[in-house]
Amino acid sequence: MRFDTTLPAPRRPDLNGSRPGAPCRESLSSWRFLRPCVILFLVFAFTACAKAPVVVPPVEAPKGLVRLEPIDFPSFTDDMHADGLATAIEASLAYLRRVPDALFRFGPDTYSAGHMVKSLEAVDALIKRRMDPVALQDTIVRDFAVYRSSGEPDSGQVLFTGYYEPVLSGCERQRPDCPYPVYGRPSDLISIDLGLFNPKFQGEKLIGRWTGRTLVPYHDRSEIDGQGKLTGKAPVLAWAKDPIDLFFLHIQGSGRLRLDTGKTLVLNYDGVNGQPYRSIGKLLIDQGKIPAEQMSMQAIRAYLQRHPDQIATVFNTNPSYVFFKTAADGPKGALDVKLTAGRSLATDLAIFPRAALVYIQAQKPLLGGTGNISAWVPFNRFVLNQDTGGAIRGPGRADIFWGGGPYAETAAGHLKHRGMMYFLVLKPEVAISK
């Protein structure tokens, strides 16, 4: 799941300065943007149409300044095996085929879903032909248009962070050693797509609960965990043993729960309460509990384990709360497709094209014999834009999905490095010929 621990994270929860793990895959509520007349209109629309929701395919539209700039880029290499890339491409293709009428914005240019499909199919064909690196490089440079993210205002670079699939322990039923509920989506949680009512709200959602007369903000973390506000309103999927593990599951947004029966539950994201995300990493830095240069997910865990009396207070400073659903497989990202370790990327989907092929230049950790990070090394890689997050906002942020296991947890917990990000799509004249 991804936060900047030195700045307030406006969207996806992130503990270590990256995207938090919890896939806040719906935009958080934006009450301040709504005029009273719009609110009245939404309330009326909800009461009139609640039983017949309208579903429309996403349309990628420009917002503000151009975030992707067309460039010439001469060199492409990849540090991973191509099989993972093929898997991630298939996931993006599955999404694109579900939204045949959608349009996708690459800076000043717009491409159809059909064009996006041709682009990914062309890359998939190159992979299956097992082309040598030189031939692959020449083909991509000849056939693809390349767009560079404008990045952060000062550096022009992208801050990369990471997320992973956590595994925690729990029980099917509540016990003294399993007292922490893992909640499914509440029955009274309402999510309204504001873009259906006014194009200027494209990509924004209003999340709350219906009182019978009006829509109000949903319960925050302190009310849910401290006051039992979800009793009778949300299913309890299982019970967790450790509150820190459960909070990190919220941050990552999906994971696996090993039950006392030997069964493992796959937990995927199924909504958020719409409350603003606030970084507990930033809180602990501001309070002088953890030095900024030492901040990581692992540092937060160690601090809370040493100070269990502070857990509830620290967690409640982040009012955002994530709900889950069980699935046969996962984890899944914002496009409702399975994420691929090392090949799935989370960006701000309000400004970057969903499912697109991306080329990143970033850094990854090397682990020593004790499992600690011995060095950070640069790497280049093709990935697919398949997810988003609460702290992943603007052209200067991206979150790499590392998968599961010790290396993934270490990389996700510590990655906070700058690099470059490029989006690729077939040139129009090439797509026409295919």
C-alpha positions as CSV (number, residue, x, y, z in Angstrom):
1,M,0.0,0.0,0.0
2,R,3.2,4.6,0.6
3,F,3.3,7.8,2.4
4,D,5.6,10.7,2.6
5,T,6.6,10.7,6.3
6,T,7.8,14.3,6.1
7,L,4.7,15.8,4.4
8,P,1.0,15.2,5.1
9,A,-0.3,12.4,2.8
10,P,-3.4,13.5,1.0
11,R,-4.6,10.2,-0.2
12,R,-3.4,6.7,0.2
13,P,-2.2,5.7,3.6
14,D,1.5,5.4,3.8
15,L,3.7,4.6,6.7
16,N,7.2,4.9,5.4
17,G,7.0,7.9,3.1
18,S,5.5,5.9,0.3
19,R,2.1,4.9,-0.7
20,P,0.6,3.3,2.3
21,G,-0.4,-0.2,1.7
22,A,-4.0,0.3,2.2
23,P,-5.3,0.6,-1.2
24,C,-7.6,3.6,-0.8
25,R,-8.9,2.8,-4.2
26,E,-11.7,5.2,-4.1
27,S,-11.1,8.9,-4.0
28,L,-11.6,10.2,-0.5
29,S,-14.6,12.5,0.1
30,S,-14.2,16.1,-1.0
31,W,-16.9,18.0,0.9
32,R,-15.1,21.3,0.5
33,F,-15.6,21.2,-3.2
34,L,-19.3,20.9,-3.1
35,R,-21.7,23.9,-3.2
36,P,-24.9,23.5,-1.3
37,C,-26.9,23.2,-4.4
38,V,-24.8,20.3,-5.6
39,I,-25.2,18.5,-2.2
40,L,-29.0,18.9,-2.5
41,F,-28.9,17.6,-6.0
42,L,-26.8,14.6,-5.0
43,V,-29.2,13.8,-2.1
44,F,-32.2,14.0,-4.4
45,A,-30.4,11.8,-7.0
46,F,-29.5,9.2,-4.4
47,T,-33.0,8.9,-3.0
48,A,-34.5,8.7,-6.5
49,C,-32.0,6.2,-8.0
50,A,-30.5,4.2,-5.2
51,K,-31.9,0.9,-6.5
52,A,-30.6,1.5,-10.1
53,P,-27.0,2.7,-10.0
54,V,-25.5,3.8,-13.2
55,V,-22.1,2.4,-14.2
56,V,-20.0,4.1,-16.8
57,P,-16.5,3.3,-18.0
58,P,-13.7,5.5,-16.7
59,V,-12.6,8.4,-18.9
60,E,-9.1,9.7,-18.5
61,A,-9.4,13.5,-18.7
62,P,-6.7,16.1,-18.3
63,K,-6.6,17.9,-15.0
64,G,-4.7,21.2,-14.6
65,L,-1.3,21.3,-16.1
66,V,0.0,18.6,-18.5
67,R,1.5,15.8,-16.4
68,L,3.0,13.8,-19.2
69,E,5.4,15.3,-21.8
70,P,6.2,13.6,-25.2
71,I,10.0,12.9,-25.4
72,D,12.5,10.9,-27.4
73,F,14.1,8.2,-25.1
74,P,16.9,6.2,-26.6
75,S,17.5,3.2,-24.2
76,F,15.3,0.6,-22.6
77,T,16.6,-2.3,-20.4
78,D,14.8,-4.5,-17.8
79,D,16.2,-6.2,-14.7
80,M,13.5,-8.9,-14.4
81,H,12.4,-12.0,-16.2
82,A,9.9,-11.3,-19.0
83,D,7.4,-13.8,-17.7
84,G,6.2,-11.5,-15.0
85,L,5.8,-8.7,-17.5
86,A,3.6,-10.9,-19.7
87,T,1.5,-11.7,-16.7
88,A,1.0,-8.1,-15.8
89,I,0.2,-7.2,-19.4
90,E,-2.6,-9.8,-19.5
91,A,-4.1,-8.3,-16.3
92,S,-4.1,-4.8,-17.9
93,L,-5.6,-6.2,-21.1
94,A,-8.4,-7.8,-19.1
95,Y,-9.2,-4.4,-17.6
96,L,-9.1,-2.6,-21.0
97,R,-11.4,-5.1,-22.6
98,R,-14.0,-4.4,-19.9
99,V,-14.0,-0.6,-20.8
100,P,-14.1,-0.5,-24.6
101,D,-15.5,3.1,-24.7
102,A,-13.0,4.6,-22.3
103,L,-10.4,7.3,-23.4
104,F,-6.9,7.5,-22.0
105,R,-5.0,10.7,-21.7
106,F,-1.2,10.8,-22.3
107,G,-0.3,14.5,-21.7
108,P,-1.6,16.4,-24.8
109,D,-2.7,13.3,-26.6
110,T,-5.8,11.0,-26.2
111,Y,-6.0,7.3,-27.1
112,S,-8.9,4.9,-27.2
113,A,-9.2,1.6,-25.2
114,G,-8.7,-0.2,-28.5
115,H,-5.4,1.6,-29.2
116,M,-4.3,0.7,-25.6
117,V,-5.1,-2.9,-26.3
118,K,-3.1,-2.9,-29.5
119,S,-0.1,-1.3,-27.6
120,L,0.0,-4.0,-25.0
121,E,-0.6,-6.8,-27.4
122,A,2.4,-5.5,-29.4
123,V,4.6,-5.6,-26.3
124,D,3.3,-9.1,-25.4
125,A,4.2,-10.3,-28.9
126,L,7.7,-8.9,-28.6
127,I,8.1,-10.8,-25.3
128,K,6.8,-14.1,-26.7
129,R,9.2,-13.8,-29.7
130,R,12.1,-13.8,-27.2
131,M,13.8,-11.0,-29.1
132,D,17.4,-10.2,-28.1
133,P,17.8,-6.9,-26.1
134,V,19.1,-4.9,-29.0
135,A,16.2,-5.9,-31.3
136,L,13.7,-5.3,-28.6
137,Q,15.2,-1.9,-27.9
138,D,15.1,-0.9,-31.6
139,T,11.5,-2.0,-32.0
140,I,10.3,-0.1,-29.0
141,V,12.1,3.1,-30.0
142,R,10.7,2.8,-33.6
143,D,7.1,1.9,-32.8
144,F,6.3,3.6,-29.5
145,A,5.6,7.1,-28.3
146,V,7.2,7.9,-25.0
147,Y,5.9,10.4,-22.4
148,R,7.8,11.5,-19.3
149,S,6.1,12.3,-16.1
150,S,6.7,16.0,-15.2
151,G,7.6,14.8,-11.6
152,E,8.1,16.9,-8.6
153,P,8.1,20.7,-9.1
154,D,11.7,21.2,-7.9
155,S,13.5,18.1,-9.1
156,G,11.4,16.9,-12.0
157,Q,11.8,13.4,-10.5
158,V,9.3,10.9,-9.1
159,L,9.4,9.8,-5.5
160,F,9.1,6.0,-5.5
161,T,7.8,4.1,-2.5
162,G,6.6,0.5,-2.1
163,Y,3.9,-1.7,-0.8
164,Y,3.5,-5.5,-0.4
165,E,1.1,-8.3,0.6
166,P,1.3,-8.8,4.3
167,V,0.5,-12.1,6.1
168,L,-1.0,-12.0,9.6
169,S,-2.3,-14.5,12.1
170,G,-5.9,-14.8,13.3
171,C,-8.9,-16.8,14.2
172,E,-12.3,-17.7,12.6
173,R,-14.0,-16.7,15.9
174,Q,-13.2,-14.2,18.6
175,R,-11.0,-15.4,21.3
176,P,-9.0,-13.7,24.1
177,D,-5.9,-14.0,21.9
178,C,-7.8,-12.9,18.7
179,P,-9.8,-9.8,19.8
180,Y,-9.4,-7.5,16.8
181,P,-12.1,-7.7,14.1
182,V,-11.4,-7.6,10.4
183,Y,-14.4,-5.9,8.9
184,G,-16.1,-6.3,5.6
185,R,-17.9,-3.4,3.9
186,P,-20.6,-2.0,6.1
187,S,-24.2,-2.1,4.9
188,D,-24.7,1.6,5.5
189,L,-21.6,2.8,3.6
190,I,-22.5,4.9,0.5
191,S,-20.2,5.9,-2.3
192,I,-21.3,8.4,-4.8
193,D,-19.3,9.1,-8.0
194,L,-19.5,12.9,-8.4
195,G,-18.3,12.7,-12.0
196,L,-21.8,11.3,-12.9
197,F,-23.3,14.7,-11.9
198,N,-20.7,17.2,-13.0
199,P,-17.6,16.6,-15.3
200,K,-15.5,18.9,-13.1
201,F,-15.7,16.3,-10.3
202,Q,-14.4,13.5,-12.6
203,G,-12.6,11.0,-10.5
204,E,-13.9,12.2,-7.2
205,K,-16.2,10.2,-4.9
206,L,-18.2,11.2,-1.9
207,I,-18.3,8.6,0.8
208,G,-20.6,8.6,3.8
209,R,-23.7,7.1,5.4
210,W,-27.4,7.8,4.9
211,T,-29.3,9.0,8.0
212,G,-32.7,8.9,6.4
213,R,-32.7,12.6,5.7
214,T,-29.2,13.4,4.5
215,L,-25.7,12.0,3.8
216,V,-23.1,12.5,6.6
217,P,-19.4,11.6,6.9
218,Y,-18.8,7.9,7.8
219,H,-17.5,6.9,11.2
220,D,-13.8,7.4,11.8
221,R,-11.2,4.9,13.2
222,S,-11.7,5.9,16.8
223,E,-15.5,5.4,16.5
224,I,-15.1,2.1,14.7
225,D,-12.5,0.5,16.9
226,G,-13.1,2.4,20.2
227,Q,-16.9,2.7,20.2
228,G,-18.1,-0.3,18.3
229,K,-20.0,1.7,15.7
230,L,-19.9,-1.1,13.2
231,T,-21.7,-3.6,15.4
232,G,-24.5,-5.1,13.4
233,K,-23.6,-3.0,10.4
234,A,-20.5,-4.8,9.0
235,P,-19.6,-8.5,8.7
236,V,-16.6,-9.6,10.7
237,L,-14.5,-11.7,8.2
238,A,-12.1,-13.0,10.9
239,W,-10.3,-11.9,14.0
240,A,-6.7,-10.8,14.1
241,K,-4.2,-11.5,16.9
242,D,-2.1,-8.4,16.7
243,P,-3.4,-4.8,16.3
244,I,-0.2,-3.6,14.6
245,D,-0.4,-6.3,12.0
246,L,-4.1,-5.4,11.4
247,F,-3.2,-1.7,11.0
248,F,-0.5,-2.5,8.5
249,L,-3.1,-4.6,6.6
250,H,-5.2,-1.5,6.4
251,I,-2.2,0.4,5.1
252,Q,-1.3,-2.2,2.4
253,G,-5.0,-2.6,1.5
254,S,-4.9,-6.4,0.9
255,G,-3.2,-9.4,2.4
256,R,-3.5,-12.9,3.7
257,L,-4.8,-14.1,7.1
258,R,-3.6,-17.4,8.4
259,L,-6.4,-18.8,10.7
260,D,-6.1,-21.1,13.7
261,T,-7.9,-23.8,11.6
262,G,-5.0,-24.0,9.1
263,K,-7.0,-22.1,6.5
264,T,-5.7,-19.0,4.8
265,L,-8.1,-16.1,3.9
266,V,-7.2,-13.9,0.9
267,L,-8.3,-10.4,1.9
268,N,-8.8,-7.8,-0.8
269,Y,-9.7,-4.2,-0.5
270,D,-13.5,-3.4,-0.5
271,G,-13.8,0.2,0.3
272,V,-12.8,3.0,2.7
273,N,-14.7,5.1,5.1
274,G,-13.9,8.3,3.2
275,Q,-12.1,10.0,6.1
276,P,-8.8,11.8,5.4
277,Y,-5.7,9.8,5.6
278,R,-3.1,11.0,8.1
279,S,0.4,9.5,8.3
280,I,1.3,8.1,11.7
281,G,4.9,8.1,10.5
282,K,4.8,11.9,10.2
283,L,3.2,12.0,13.6
284,L,6.0,10.1,15.2
285,I,8.6,12.2,13.5
286,D,6.9,15.4,14.6
287,Q,6.7,14.2,18.2
288,G,10.4,13.3,18.2
289,K,9.7,9.6,18.7
290,I,11.5,8.4,15.5
291,P,14.1,10.5,13.6
292,A,13.1,11.3,10.0
293,E,16.2,9.7,8.6
294,Q,15.3,6.4,10.4
295,M,11.6,6.3,9.5
296,S,10.3,3.1,8.0
297,M,7.5,0.7,8.5
298,Q,9.8,-1.5,10.5
299,A,10.8,1.5,12.7
300,I,7.1,2.2,13.4
301,R,6.4,-1.4,14.3
302,A,9.4,-1.5,16.7
303,Y,8.4,1.7,18.4
304,L,4.8,0.5,19.0
305,Q,5.9,-2.9,20.2
306,R,8.0,-1.0,22.8
307,H,5.1,1.3,23.7
308,P,1.9,-0.8,23.5
309,D,0.0,1.8,25.7
310,Q,0.3,4.3,22.8
311,I,-1.0,2.0,20.0
312,A,-4.7,3.2,20.2
313,T,-3.7,6.9,20.4
314,V,-1.3,6.7,17.5
315,F,-3.6,4.7,15.3
316,N,-6.6,7.0,16.0
317,T,-4.7,10.0,14.6
318,N,-5.4,8.4,11.2
319,P,-9.2,8.4,10.9
320,S,-9.1,6.6,7.5
321,Y,-10.4,3.0,7.7
322,V,-10.3,0.2,5.1
323,F,-12.8,-2.6,4.6
324,F,-12.1,-6.0,3.1
325,K,-13.7,-8.9,1.2
326,T,-12.5,-12.5,0.9
327,A,-11.5,-13.7,-2.5
328,A,-10.2,-16.8,-4.2
329,D,-7.1,-15.0,-5.3
330,G,-5.3,-11.7,-4.9
331,P,-4.2,-9.1,-4.2
332,K,-6.1,-7.0,-6.6
333,G,-5.5,-3.3,-7.3
334,A,-7.7,-0.4,-8.3
335,L,-8.5,-1.9,-11.7
336,D,-9.8,-5.1,-10.0
337,V,-7.1,-7.2,-11.6
338,K,-4.5,-9.3,-9.8
339,L,-1.3,-7.4,-9.1
340,T,2.0,-8.8,-10.2
341,A,5.1,-8.7,-7.9
342,G,7.6,-6.2,-9.2
343,R,5.5,-5.4,-12.3
344,S,2.4,-3.5,-10.9
345,L,2.7,0.2,-10.2
346,A,0.4,2.6,-8.3
347,T,0.1,6.2,-9.5
348,D,-2.4,9.0,-9.3
349,L,-5.1,7.6,-11.6
350,A,-6.8,10.9,-11.8
351,I,-3.9,12.1,-14.0
352,F,-2.1,9.0,-15.4
353,P,-3.6,6.5,-17.9
354,R,-4.9,3.3,-16.3
355,A,-3.5,0.0,-17.3
356,A,-0.7,1.7,-19.4
357,L,2.8,0.4,-19.9
358,V,5.3,2.3,-17.8
359,Y,9.1,2.4,-17.8
360,I,10.7,3.3,-14.5
361,Q,14.2,4.1,-13.4
362,A,14.4,3.7,-9.6
363,Q,16.4,1.9,-6.9
364,K,16.0,-1.4,-5.1
365,P,17.6,-2.8,-2.0
366,L,20.2,-5.6,-1.8
367,L,20.0,-7.7,1.4
368,G,22.9,-9.0,3.3
369,G,23.1,-12.4,5.1
370,T,21.2,-11.2,8.1
371,G,18.3,-9.9,6.0
372,N,19.3,-6.3,6.5
373,I,19.8,-3.9,3.6
374,S,23.4,-3.9,2.5
375,A,23.1,-1.4,-0.4
376,W,20.7,0.4,-2.7
377,V,21.3,-0.1,-6.4
378,P,19.7,1.5,-9.5
379,F,17.4,-0.6,-11.8
380,N,15.3,-0.1,-14.9
381,R,12.1,-1.9,-15.5
382,F,8.8,-2.1,-17.4
383,V,5.7,-2.1,-15.2
384,L,1.9,-1.6,-15.6
385,N,-0.1,1.2,-14.1
386,Q,-2.7,-0.9,-12.2
387,D,-3.3,0.7,-8.8
388,T,-3.4,3.9,-6.7
389,G,-3.1,4.9,-3.1
390,G,-4.0,7.4,-0.4
391,A,-0.6,9.1,-0.5
392,I,-0.1,8.7,-4.2
393,R,-1.0,12.1,-5.5
394,G,0.3,14.2,-8.4
395,P,2.9,13.5,-11.1
396,G,5.8,13.1,-8.6
397,R,4.6,10.0,-6.7
398,A,4.5,6.3,-7.5
399,D,4.3,3.1,-5.5
400,I,5.9,-0.2,-6.6
401,F,4.1,-3.5,-5.6
402,W,6.9,-5.8,-4.4
403,G,4.7,-8.9,-3.8
404,G,5.0,-11.0,-0.6
405,G,7.7,-12.4,1.6
406,P,10.6,-11.0,3.6
407,Y,12.3,-9.2,0.7
408,A,9.0,-7.6,-0.4
409,E,8.3,-6.4,3.2
410,T,11.8,-4.9,3.5
411,A,11.7,-3.2,0.2
412,A,8.2,-1.8,0.8
413,G,9.1,-0.6,4.3
414,H,12.2,1.3,3.3
415,L,11.9,2.4,-0.3
416,K,11.8,6.2,-0.5
417,H,14.0,7.1,-3.5
418,R,13.7,9.4,-6.5
419,G,13.8,8.3,-10.1
420,M,12.1,8.7,-13.5
421,M,8.9,7.5,-14.9
422,Y,7.8,7.2,-18.6
423,F,4.6,6.0,-20.2
424,L,4.6,4.2,-23.5
425,V,1.9,3.7,-26.2
426,L,2.0,2.7,-29.8
427,K,2.5,5.5,-32.3
428,P,-0.8,6.2,-34.1
429,E,0.6,5.3,-37.5
430,V,1.9,2.0,-36.2
431,A,-1.4,1.1,-34.5
432,I,-3.3,1.7,-37.8
433,S,-1.1,-0.8,-39.5
434,K,-1.8,-3.6,-37.0
